[in-house]
Structure formats: C-alpha cells, structure tokens
Amino acid sequence: MLTGDKLYLNASASPYKSRIVDFKWDLGNGKFSRDTQDVPWTSTSFSSPGKKTVRVQVTNRAGETATASAKVTVRVVKNGHA
C-alpha cells in the first residue's frame, strides 16, 4: 500500500462472531485506541512509510479477549513509482 491509501480492516470472520460484543483496534500506534463496539470493521491510512502492525482485540459476552494482528508495508510514491 502507499502512503495516504485507505486500509480497510475487517474482523467479521472472527470465530463466534455472534458472541463478540466489542472490537478494539490498534492502528499502528501500539494502543487499542479505536473502539468500534460491536462493528467488526474500520479503516485507516498512514502518512509515513514503513512496516506497520495493526491489531484487533475482540471481547465476548463472558469478558474473554482474543487478539489478531497483521503486518502492513507502507511505501511512498516517488516520481510516479512506489
């Protein structure tokens, strides 16, 4: 992906989705700072290049949590090329 591009994240394939009551997202800053409540998707973009790690933390009705992560490489466009 390139700097400024929108990254769409979707955790709707989470096991036991019907029991999940909260989705929290770490969009590369190391903190679960975005809470989408029971909505399993979000989006973000990055203004600087580099390797980023995005994570989602799900919480079920019993209060148990699970986390999944993905690595993203962000490149900058120079002279029309990534």
C-alpha positions as CSV (number, residue, x, y, z in Angstrom):
1,M,0.0,0.0,0.0
2,L,1.1,3.6,-0.5
3,T,1.1,6.5,2.0
4,G,-2.3,8.1,2.1
5,D,-4.1,5.0,0.7
6,K,-7.1,3.8,2.8
7,L,-6.6,0.4,4.5
8,Y,-9.8,-1.4,5.3
9,L,-9.8,-3.9,8.2
10,N,-12.5,-6.5,8.6
11,A,-12.8,-8.9,11.6
12,S,-16.2,-10.2,10.7
13,A,-14.7,-13.7,10.1
14,S,-13.8,-13.9,13.8
15,P,-14.9,-17.2,15.4
16,Y,-18.1,-17.0,17.4
17,K,-18.8,-13.5,15.9
18,S,-22.4,-13.6,17.3
19,R,-20.9,-13.7,20.8
20,I,-18.5,-10.8,20.3
21,V,-19.6,-7.6,21.9
22,D,-16.6,-5.4,21.4
23,F,-13.9,-4.8,18.7
24,K,-10.9,-2.6,19.7
25,W,-8.3,-1.7,17.1
26,D,-4.6,-0.8,17.3
27,L,-3.9,1.0,14.1
28,G,-0.1,1.0,14.3
29,N,0.5,3.1,17.4
30,G,0.7,0.1,19.8
31,K,-2.5,1.0,21.7
32,F,-6.1,-0.2,21.2
33,S,-7.3,3.3,20.8
34,R,-10.2,2.8,18.4
35,D,-13.3,1.1,19.8
36,T,-15.9,0.2,17.2
37,Q,-18.1,-1.5,19.8
38,D,-20.0,-4.4,18.0
39,V,-19.0,-3.2,14.5
40,P,-16.3,-5.6,13.1
41,W,-14.6,-3.3,10.6
42,T,-12.8,0.0,10.4
43,S,-10.4,1.8,8.1
44,T,-7.2,3.9,8.4
45,S,-4.4,5.4,6.4
46,F,-0.7,6.0,7.1
47,S,1.1,9.3,6.3
48,S,4.6,7.8,6.7
49,P,6.2,4.8,5.0
50,G,7.5,1.8,6.8
51,K,6.4,-1.6,8.3
52,K,3.3,-1.3,10.4
53,T,1.5,-3.7,12.6
54,V,-2.3,-3.4,13.0
55,R,-4.2,-5.4,15.6
56,V,-7.8,-6.2,16.6
57,Q,-8.8,-7.2,20.1
58,V,-12.3,-8.9,20.4
59,T,-14.2,-9.3,23.6
60,N,-17.0,-11.8,24.0
61,R,-20.1,-11.7,26.3
62,A,-18.1,-13.5,29.1
63,G,-15.4,-10.8,29.1
64,E,-12.8,-13.1,27.4
65,T,-10.5,-11.4,24.9
66,A,-8.5,-12.6,21.9
67,T,-6.2,-10.6,19.6
68,A,-5.2,-11.0,15.9
69,S,-2.6,-9.0,14.1
70,A,-1.4,-8.3,10.5
71,K,1.7,-6.6,9.1
72,V,1.4,-3.9,6.5
73,T,4.2,-2.4,4.4
74,V,3.6,1.3,3.5
75,R,5.6,2.8,0.6
76,V,5.9,6.3,-0.6
77,V,5.4,7.3,-4.2
78,K,8.5,8.8,-5.8
79,N,8.5,10.1,-9.3
80,G,5.3,8.2,-10.0
81,H,6.6,4.9,-8.8
82,A,6.1,3.1,-5.5
